Amino acid sequence: MQTTVSLGIDIGGTNIAFGIIDKSGNCLANGSLPTTAYNTPQDFVQDLYKTVKKELDNLDVQLVGIGVGAPNGNYFNGTIENAANLSWKGTIPMVELLTKQFGVPAFITNDAKAAAIGEMVYGGAKGMKDFVVITLGTGLGSGIVINGKLVYGHDGLAGEVGHTLVCGGDRYCNCGRRGCLETYASATGIKRTACELLALENTPSALRDIPYTEITAKKVYDAAQKGDPIALEAFRITGEQLGKALANLVAIISPEAIFLQGGVANAGEWLFKTTQEQMEANMLYIFKQKIKILRSSLPTNAAIYGASALVWTELNN
């Protein structure tokens, strides 16, 4: 009997990653295609089909579905809608294109929601009914699961924790507003915090030797590991803002755990310690000492696992 597999696709502005994954979470084949190489989504789907078919022909498997994680991926409509970081503009009927080309069901959601599904099917949230996944990368994405179901809202767009407002925050966000959480708790936010501290304080720091345009969250992290006071303060502020926001989120949905994914989550204790402390310090008393903040247990290519997991949750419903 052939092993059933799903195709997980993570669509990004630079690259599109894919993986052929079985129900146990074994990635049997994976690869990537450059997003900018395709003038139209139709061209991409046709090339993807040729690439994936070669992989499937070398495996004794049956493809049963396709899951896609994409910026502005709308679960209800099966579309990518006006994604700012993609060269394909307007509304893209991605599910329709994939289903027609591959001949199997396809499903789509945004990349952060896919990450939450991946955590539930393959990762540390197995067996949990209520949890949150926060993805910390260039921005801050999130997926909220309540009673075992991902929260989509009436329009498929619910769960934008990164665009909740920080008390006293005044940084401009790419969404057009000021004070969004992701302008503080993200790789971009950490850089902005470090640069503000360098401008406002006279504290000695190795970061002063780096041109502003070359400072990155990774360089701030490297400096923090060496005890740099500006870098440590930047992570403290990041954890403070994130922890307070999570305390508010807990008061609304009371999750069993909050998982942190993405490059910034790899900062480890510099981020987790302060975030946990600030969440507890600002938590409504009835929730104190109940909520765990955990690092994601998914592999580094978590996005394709999340997209793949979307297939299993949909086909099992």
N, C-alpha and C positions, 0 to 999 in steps of 0.2 A: 504494500500500500504506500502510495506516495505521501511524503510529508507536505502538509499544507503550509503555505507561507504567505506573508503579506509584504507589499512593497511600501516602504516608508520613504517619503520625499520631504526634504527640508529646503524650501526656496528662500534664498538670500539675495541681497543685492549684487554680490560678487560671484558667489558659487551656489550651485544647486547640488546638495548631497543626497544620495539615495542608498538604501540598504534593503536586502532581501532577508527577512527575519522570520523565524518560526515562532510558534506560540509559546515556546519555553524561553524565548529571548535570545536564541542563538542567531548571530548574524552570519549568514552563509556566504554573502557576497556584498560588496559595497563599492561605491565610486562617487565621482562628482563630475559635473559639467559646468563650464563657465556661463553664468547668466547672460553676460553682455554679448556672448557670441550669437545670440538668437534675436533677430529683429522682431519676431512675433512669437506668441506663446504656442501657436500651431507648429512652428518650426522646432521649438524645444520639445514638444510632446512626441513628434515624429522621430527625432534623434534619440530621445530617451527610450522609446520603444525598441529601436534597433539595438541600443546598448544593453538594455535589460534582457532582451530576448537571447542575446549571446550568452549572458550569465545563466539564464534559466535553462538553456539547452545543455549546459554542462552540469546541471544539478537534477537529481531525481525528485522533483518537487512539483506541487500544483499551486499556482498563484490564485488566491481566492479574493483578493481585494487590494486596493491602493489607498493609503492614507497620506494626506498632505498637510504640512504645517507651513503657513505662509503669512507674511505681514498683511493685515487686513483681510485674512481669510474668513469668509462668512459661512458658518456651518449650515445655516438654514437655506441659503441661496446657492451654495456650491460654487461660490465665486471669490475672486480676489478683487477687492474694490478700492481703487484709487490709492494703491500703495506708493508712498512717497519715495521709497528707496529702490523701486523697480523701474526699468526703462519702459516696460509695458504699461501704458496708461489706460485709464478708464476701468470698466468692469470686465473682468476676464472670466469666462465660463469654464474654469479649470476642471471641475468635476465632469462636465459634459465632454470636454475634449479627451480626458483620460479614459473615461468609460467607453467612448466610441473607439478609441485607438486600441485599447488593451482587451476590451470585451469582458471586463469584470467590474464589480461595483467600486466606486471611488468616493472618498469622503474628505472634507477639508475643514480645518479650523485654523485659528492663528497659532503661531509657533509656541507661545507661552502656554496656551491651553493644551496643546499637544504634549508639552513637557509634563503637565499634570497627569494626563492620561498614561503617559509612559511610566511615571512614578508609581501609579496605581497598578498597572499590569505587570511591569517588570522590576520595579524598584522597591524602595523602602516603605512605600505606602500600601503594599500588599496587605489586604485584610482590613485596612482602614476605610471608614465610611465618610469621615469628615476631616479634611486637611486642605492645606494651601501650598502651592508651589510658587516661589518667587524666583524669577530668572534675572540674574544680575549680570548684564553685559554692557554694551554701549548705552542701552536704556534699561528700564526696569519693566519686565513683563510679569504676568501672574495668571494662575489658573486656580479656581476655587471649586472644590468638590464638596458637596453636601449630600448626605445620605447615599453615597456611592454614585452620585450623578454630577457631571460637570455643569457648572452654572453658566448658561448662555444668555439669560435674559430674554426679553420678547423679540429682540432683533439680532441675537447672536453675538452681541458686542460687550456683554457684561464682564465684570472682573478686572477693570483697569485700575489696579491698586497704584501703579506708577503715576497715575494722574489724579490721585487724591492730593489735596493741598496741605503743605507743611505750614504749621503755625509760624508766622513771622517770615516765611520764605518769600523772596522777591525775585528769584532768578527766572529769566525768561526761558520757556520751554518750547521745543519745536512744535508743540501742538497749538501754540499761539497764546497760551495763558502764562501766568507767572506763579511760581511757588510750587510746582508739581514735585512730588517725592522723587521722581527719577532724575531731577536736576541736582539732587544731593546724593542719593543712593544708587550709584551706577559708576561705571568706569569714567564716563564723562564728568559726573558729579564729583568724584574723588579728585580728579585733576583740577576742577574749578575751585574746590575747597582748598587744596594745597596752594594754588596760585594766589588765592585771596589772602591766605595766611602769610605767604611770602611778602605780599605787598603791604600788609597792615602791621606786621610785627618785625622786630629787629632780631629775633631769635636766630642764632647761627644754624645753618642747615646746608647739607651737601646738595640739596635741590637747587640752591642759589647758583650753582655752577652749571646748571642745565638751562639752555634757552627755553623761554616759555613755550614755544611751538613744539619743543621736543619732550616736554614733560608728559608722562603717561601714567595711568593707574599702576602699571607694572613697576615703573621706576619709583613711584611713591611707596609701593609695597617693599621693594628692595631696600629702600632707605629706612623704612620702618623696622625691618629685620635687623638693621645695624643700630637701632636705637635713636634714629634721627627724630628730634622733638617735633619738627613741623609735620613730618610724615605720620608720626604717632597721633598727633592732634587731628590731622585730616581724617584718619580712620576712626578716631573717637567721635568726631562730629558726624561722620557717616553712620556709624552704629547708633548714635543717639537719635538721629532723624528716623532711621529705619525702625528702631525699637519702639519709638513712640507711635509710629504709624501702625505697626503690628499690634500694639496694645489696643488701638482703636478697632482694628479689624477683628481681634479676638472678642471684643465686647459685642460685636454684631453677629458673628457666626460660630464662636466657640469651637474651633477646630481641635482635633487631637494633636496635630503636629503641623509645623510649618517647615517646609523643605526649601533650602537655598541651592539654586543651581547657577551655572555660568561661571565665566572667568573670574569675576570679582569674588565669588564664593570661595575660590581657592586661596583667598587671603587668610583663611583659617582663623586663628585666635584673635588676630587684629580686628576682625570684623565680628565674629561670632560672640566673643566675650562681651563687648560693649552692647551689641544688639540685644542679647539675652538680658543683661543687667537693666538696660533702659526699658525693655518691654515689661519686665517684672516690676520695675519702679513705678511705671505709669499704668499698670494693669488695675482694672476694677478688682476689688478684693476677692470676689467670689471665684475669680479665675486664676488667682495666684498659685504658682507652683504646679499647675496642671498642664501647661502647654510646652511641648518640646520644640526647640529649633534644631533641625537636623540638616546635615549636608546630604545632598542627593547621592544615592548609591548607583546611579546610572553611569554607563561609560561616558567618555569624553564626547562621543558623537550622540549625545542624549537626544538631540532633535529628531534624528531619524527613528530612534526607538519610540519616541512619543508619537510620531506620525504613523508608524507601523501599528502601535497599540490601538490607535483609533479604529482600525479595521476590526480587531477582535471585539472591542466593546460594541461596535455597531452590529456586527453579524450575530452576536450572542443575544442581542435584545429581541 
